[in-house]
């Protein structure tokens, strides 16, 4: 028996299955790949694509069919094509046949799926904000049932929450890196002020100049100064008898 038959018959089973797949996925791309696999089996579609909203662009981040040349590279602007329209209006769109004739449709030569007949596009939402879009497509005309649209929408909410969580983790990581950089730069400035008799501003400008001349990040220059100070400290410390 197809394991996804029971999933389609039970909304609870759907939520459980999605939760398990998200929980066992390795990394953000792993989450999206799991969702693509699940949605493809659930709707039995020929294509499934996930776009993630990054700034004003929707970036293709996962695909059922292998597209190494466009995944993580193809971008769609908000309002561009059906995908961009769905993200901008935060509403699903279902086209049962001749999707390319929809006035909102935009053809991308890199995606053979754009020649498919049927097209379902659903926003990925979190706390009332759009996080991206999930598209499922069929080569032949296909009528998307109300249950299928609702199920893909449910997936959209769960994936939207995952995207938001990944963003928050990324933001926290960036803040932590900025804090560490500030700490080591402040320490290096103190060393330069003490050893060279510089003011705080002069010490900072010295680090900045060295960063430009050596074409290295200021943090690297600061870390080298701190390391040199620590080495000198270890050498000058009296050895125990």
Legacy VTK file of the C-alpha trace (Angstrom):
# vtk DataFile Version 3.0
C-alpha trace
ASCII
DATASET POLYDATA
POINTS 241 float
0.000 0.000 0.000
1.203 3.474 -0.867
2.203 5.071 2.490
0.882 8.414 1.338
-2.698 7.172 0.865
-3.323 7.276 4.607
-1.672 10.698 4.746
-4.126 12.101 2.226
-7.054 10.586 4.118
-6.069 12.069 7.456
-5.157 15.693 8.126
-3.594 14.683 11.433
-1.377 12.171 9.672
-0.327 14.862 7.221
0.770 17.186 10.007
2.578 14.359 11.784
4.380 13.276 8.621
5.473 16.826 7.817
6.675 17.320 11.395
8.723 14.133 11.319
10.324 15.037 8.011
11.206 18.547 9.158
12.589 17.281 12.465
14.817 14.667 10.836
16.115 16.901 8.031
19.770 17.916 8.106
20.102 21.649 7.618
17.912 24.204 5.891
18.334 22.784 2.392
17.595 19.360 3.847
14.291 20.675 5.201
13.282 22.065 1.821
14.293 18.864 0.016
12.208 16.796 2.418
9.222 19.066 1.862
9.611 18.809 -1.917
9.681 15.001 -1.697
6.653 14.934 0.579
4.552 17.379 -1.444
5.430 15.587 -4.697
4.259 12.252 -3.332
1.170 13.748 -1.707
-0.141 15.498 -4.826
1.575 13.041 -7.195
2.886 15.913 -9.278
5.557 16.014 -11.967
7.348 19.015 -10.512
7.701 20.781 -7.166
9.674 23.966 -6.634
10.270 26.021 -3.498
11.219 29.686 -3.659
12.408 31.578 -0.569
11.841 35.330 -0.256
15.163 37.108 0.246
14.831 40.875 0.190
12.688 41.708 -2.848
13.569 38.485 -4.666
12.180 34.961 -4.565
15.172 32.619 -4.887
14.715 29.041 -6.118
16.066 26.911 -3.244
14.709 23.404 -3.883
13.359 21.355 -6.785
11.972 17.850 -7.290
13.715 17.614 -10.664
17.482 18.177 -10.643
18.377 21.725 -11.691
21.908 22.314 -10.368
22.409 25.169 -12.820
19.495 27.225 -11.469
18.843 26.137 -7.857
20.157 28.892 -5.542
20.596 31.128 -8.621
17.215 31.674 -10.290
15.445 34.738 -8.908
11.900 36.006 -9.363
10.923 39.521 -8.381
7.845 40.149 -6.249
4.904 40.451 -8.621
6.795 38.719 -11.444
4.984 35.764 -13.018
2.469 33.610 -11.159
5.033 32.865 -8.442
5.730 36.550 -7.816
1.991 37.346 -7.919
1.272 34.710 -5.254
4.004 36.102 -2.990
2.833 39.690 -3.490
-0.877 38.967 -2.913
-0.365 36.126 -0.409
-3.021 34.051 -2.162
-2.804 30.617 -3.839
-3.296 30.233 -7.590
-4.476 27.004 -9.258
-4.465 26.669 -13.046
-5.857 23.365 -14.347
-4.571 23.611 -17.940
-2.622 25.795 -20.358
-0.813 27.521 -17.495
1.417 29.400 -19.926
-1.635 31.281 -21.216
-2.403 32.772 -17.810
-1.766 36.541 -18.103
0.390 36.411 -14.959
2.628 33.644 -16.322
6.281 34.323 -17.150
8.436 31.818 -18.998
11.937 30.929 -17.768
14.026 29.144 -20.382
16.025 27.414 -17.623
12.951 25.548 -16.340
11.414 22.835 -18.562
8.528 22.772 -16.069
7.302 26.014 -17.587
5.921 23.959 -20.482
3.703 21.923 -18.127
-0.068 22.285 -18.354
-1.245 22.560 -14.737
0.169 24.832 -12.041
-0.556 25.245 -8.324
1.278 27.996 -6.472
0.847 28.560 -2.720
2.527 31.150 -0.446
4.725 30.054 2.457
3.492 32.118 5.400
4.607 32.854 8.958
2.893 35.306 11.324
1.075 36.996 8.479
4.227 37.542 6.419
5.182 35.746 3.238
8.368 33.681 3.484
8.342 32.201 -0.002
6.277 30.170 -2.464
5.810 26.458 -3.188
4.786 25.410 -6.707
3.526 22.013 -7.855
3.017 21.280 -11.546
1.660 18.580 -13.852
2.667 17.856 -17.432
-0.966 17.171 -18.362
-4.141 19.062 -17.371
-4.953 18.454 -13.725
-7.717 19.675 -11.435
-6.389 20.495 -7.978
-8.874 19.422 -5.342
-9.794 21.643 -2.407
-8.068 19.134 -0.117
-4.858 19.272 -2.131
-4.815 23.065 -2.063
-5.478 23.093 1.687
-2.807 20.477 2.332
-0.169 22.337 0.326
-1.213 25.505 2.184
-0.700 23.691 5.496
2.744 22.631 4.336
3.294 26.272 3.417
2.621 27.464 6.969
4.963 24.862 8.469
7.736 25.552 5.991
7.219 29.289 6.453
7.878 28.830 10.167
11.039 26.839 9.366
12.278 29.606 7.071
11.617 32.233 9.746
13.475 30.122 12.312
16.439 29.754 9.951
16.471 33.504 9.439
16.419 34.187 13.164
19.245 31.707 13.716
21.201 33.382 10.944
20.580 36.814 12.447
21.673 35.612 15.894
24.801 34.076 14.393
25.592 37.345 12.618
25.113 39.349 15.821
27.388 36.937 17.699
30.083 37.288 15.023
29.780 41.071 15.158
30.148 41.004 18.941
33.248 38.813 18.763
34.752 41.095 16.124
34.074 44.149 18.252
35.703 42.510 21.289
38.928 41.586 19.502
39.140 44.978 17.742
38.709 46.793 21.066
41.429 44.626 22.609
43.799 45.277 19.700
43.113 49.019 19.919
44.032 48.937 23.603
47.316 47.205 22.828
48.196 49.776 20.148
47.256 52.656 22.452
49.479 51.306 25.189
52.482 50.241 23.108
52.525 53.074 20.536
51.037 55.875 22.603
48.146 56.323 20.203
44.737 57.781 20.870
41.702 55.523 20.493
40.887 57.070 17.121
44.490 56.729 15.911
44.559 53.079 16.973
41.367 52.386 15.058
42.668 54.168 11.943
45.875 52.129 12.182
43.877 48.891 12.183
41.785 50.172 9.291
44.894 51.126 7.272
46.527 47.749 7.878
43.311 46.031 6.827
43.314 47.894 3.492
47.025 47.460 2.822
47.083 43.738 3.547
43.626 43.165 2.031
42.444 41.324 5.104
39.453 41.806 7.372
40.021 44.122 10.312
39.203 41.224 12.614
42.123 39.235 11.184
44.506 42.149 11.767
43.198 42.587 15.313
43.510 38.862 16.050
47.143 38.912 14.845
47.946 41.801 17.198
46.266 40.060 20.137
48.053 36.787 19.354
51.405 38.568 19.197
50.682 40.144 22.581
49.825 36.760 24.083
52.993 35.175 22.665
55.149 37.987 24.103
53.414 37.530 27.443
54.156 33.807 27.500
57.811 34.333 26.537
58.408 37.034 29.150
56.689 35.126 31.972
59.206 33.611 34.410
59.447 29.835 34.257
58.680 27.957 37.478
61.759 26.444 39.186
LINES 1 242
241 0 1 2 3 4 5 6 7 8 9 10 11 12 13 14 15 16 17 18 19 20 21 22 23 24 25 26 27 28 29 30 31 32 33 34 35 36 37 38 39 40 41 42 43 44 45 46 47 48 49 50 51 52 53 54 55 56 57 58 59 60 61 62 63 64 65 66 67 68 69 70 71 72 73 74 75 76 77 78 79 80 81 82 83 84 85 86 87 88 89 90 91 92 93 94 95 96 97 98 99 100 101 102 103 104 105 106 107 108 109 110 111 112 113 114 115 116 117 118 119 120 121 122 123 124 125 126 127 128 129 130 131 132 133 134 135 136 137 138 139 140 141 142 143 144 145 146 147 148 149 150 151 152 153 154 155 156 157 158 159 160 161 162 163 164 165 166 167 168 169 170 171 172 173 174 175 176 177 178 179 180 181 182 183 184 185 186 187 188 189 190 191 192 193 194 195 196 197 198 199 200 201 202 203 204 205 206 207 208 209 210 211 212 213 214 215 216 217 218 219 220 221 222 223 224 225 226 227 228 229 230 231 232 233 234 235 236 237 238 239 240
